[in-house]
Amino acid sequence: MQQYRPPPTPPGQPNDCLGCGTEIDGDAVEGVWVERDHWQAPTTYELHCLSCVSSK
């Protein structure tokens, strides 16, 4: 099981939102890593833009 989805990128390089695919660059579009606890499995972290997090 992959712990970070999508895999983290080096500082300064954009990454894509897992929910909608929007490019998160930290300036125009900000994102957050959402922690997901799984029973009998490692915790995973999913990157979502703020508009996806606020809509859920």
C-alpha positions as a Markdown table, in Angstrom:
| # | Residue | x | y | z |
|---|---|---|---|---|
| 1 | Met | 0.0 | 0.0 | 0.0 |
| 2 | Gln | 1.3 | 3.4 | -1.0 |
| 3 | Gln | 1.5 | 5.7 | 2.1 |
| 4 | Tyr | 1.4 | 9.0 | 0.2 |
| 5 | Arg | -1.0 | 9.5 | -2.8 |
| 6 | Pro | 0.1 | 11.0 | -5.1 |
| 7 | Pro | 3.8 | 10.6 | -4.2 |
| 8 | Pro | 5.3 | 13.8 | -2.8 |
| 9 | Thr | 7.4 | 16.0 | -5.1 |
| 10 | Pro | 10.5 | 18.0 | -4.3 |
| 11 | Pro | 10.0 | 21.6 | -3.0 |
| 12 | Gly | 9.0 | 24.0 | -5.7 |
| 13 | Gln | 7.5 | 21.4 | -8.0 |
| 14 | Pro | 3.7 | 21.2 | -8.3 |
| 15 | Asn | 1.6 | 18.1 | -7.6 |
| 16 | Asp | -1.9 | 17.1 | -8.6 |
| 17 | Cys | -5.0 | 16.9 | -6.4 |
| 18 | Leu | -6.1 | 13.3 | -5.8 |
| 19 | Gly | -9.8 | 14.3 | -6.0 |
| 20 | Cys | -10.1 | 16.5 | -9.1 |
| 21 | Gly | -6.6 | 16.5 | -10.7 |
| 22 | Thr | -6.0 | 20.3 | -10.3 |
| 23 | Glu | -2.3 | 21.2 | -10.2 |
| 24 | Ile | -1.4 | 22.3 | -6.6 |
| 25 | Asp | 1.6 | 24.7 | -6.7 |
| 26 | Gly | 1.3 | 26.3 | -3.2 |
| 27 | Asp | 0.8 | 29.9 | -4.6 |
| 28 | Ala | -2.3 | 30.0 | -6.9 |
| 29 | Val | -3.8 | 26.8 | -5.6 |
| 30 | Glu | -3.1 | 25.5 | -2.1 |
| 31 | Gly | -3.5 | 21.9 | -0.9 |
| 32 | Val | -3.5 | 19.8 | 2.3 |
| 33 | Trp | -2.5 | 16.3 | 3.1 |
| 34 | Val | -5.5 | 14.5 | 4.5 |
| 35 | Glu | -4.7 | 11.7 | 7.0 |
| 36 | Arg | -6.7 | 8.4 | 6.5 |
| 37 | Asp | -6.6 | 5.8 | 9.3 |
| 38 | His | -7.2 | 2.2 | 8.2 |
| 39 | Trp | -8.0 | -0.7 | 10.4 |
| 40 | Gln | -5.1 | -3.2 | 10.4 |
| 41 | Ala | -3.2 | -1.2 | 7.8 |
| 42 | Pro | -0.8 | 1.7 | 7.7 |
| 43 | Thr | -2.1 | 5.2 | 7.8 |
| 44 | Thr | -2.2 | 6.9 | 4.4 |
| 45 | Tyr | -2.0 | 10.5 | 3.4 |
| 46 | Glu | -3.9 | 12.0 | 0.4 |
| 47 | Leu | -3.2 | 15.3 | -1.2 |
| 48 | His | -6.3 | 17.4 | -1.9 |
| 49 | Cys | -6.8 | 21.0 | -3.0 |
| 50 | Leu | -8.7 | 23.3 | -0.6 |
| 51 | Ser | -11.8 | 23.4 | -2.9 |
| 52 | Cys | -12.1 | 19.5 | -2.7 |
| 53 | Val | -11.6 | 19.5 | 1.1 |
| 54 | Ser | -14.3 | 22.2 | 1.6 |
| 55 | Ser | -16.8 | 20.4 | -0.6 |
| 56 | Lys | -16.6 | 17.1 | 1.4 |
